[in-house]
Amino acid sequence: MNKLNKITIIGVGLIGGSFAKGLKQAGLVKEIMGFGQNTTNLQKAIELDVVDSFTTDIAEAVQDSDLVFLAVPLGAMKTVLENMKPYLSKNTIITDGGSAKSSVILSAQEVFGELPEHFVPGHPIAGKEKSGVTAADEQLYVDHRVILTPTAATSQASLEIVQGLWSALGANVEIMNPQQHDEIFAATSHLPHLLAFSLVDMLNEHEELGDVFQYTAGGFRDFTRIASSDAVMWRDIAVYNSEAIVKWLKNYGLALEELTKLVEEKDSDALYTLFKDAKQARDKHIVN
């Protein structure tokens, strides 16, 4: 694909920083500009060769930009879109890395009145429990899925450019309906994170256990690793994908009730069947 002149990263942390660093390594853009309010973080991004330049002025950030990548919490999406709207070129592509697509699309609809043809909602399925620009990794997206959820207004040309950038970073790009996306990731990503947060918080509050975390072994650490994820990001995901998440929390609640009953009744046959079926399903579908 042709080299772009300027890409703007709004929110230079793990997700935005890794996107920028990967594109720099691939040589697909002449200039990558970072935008934010934390100049210390932005200066660090320069030092780590994540971006070429930075600004705290939104007009300067998006002026003459070929593409703007929004890597901010879901709760900030609408405000950022409102702030940059007056300064966008009519041909600037807008894409994002938000985990709940329906809410991002709604924000764009509310800000622009009608969805722009150069708006390509997206969600990279990659990350770490660590956040911030120091965690940025140009290899983060290699062999990971990136879901794009174009709207009815999205132009094919804009979609192909965004798809091409992610493919150049080694990602496996898929196209999906926004509602289907939100349902799938509520079940497979959002639910596990909320369960991990909840478990750690619950154990932390039970004083009768003492310093329980000193006794944790591999299983607990593996299960709760994601509870070290960014609290602001996950608060916003819980709020902005609430309907789908609540559905799967309730389903999991029913499953826990059934499991509690089996354990109380010491139903060894049913417990064995449940564990065996779960193991077989995981071994079949998830390759470590």
Beta strands, then each sheet from edge to edge (+ up, - down):
strand 1: 4-10
strand 2: 29-35
strand 3: 53-55
strand 4: 67-70
strand 5: 93-96
strand 6: 119-120
strand 7: 122-124
strand 8: 145-148
strand 9: 172-175
sheet 1: 3+ 2+ 1+ 4+ 5+ 6+
sheet 2: 7+ 8- 9-
end
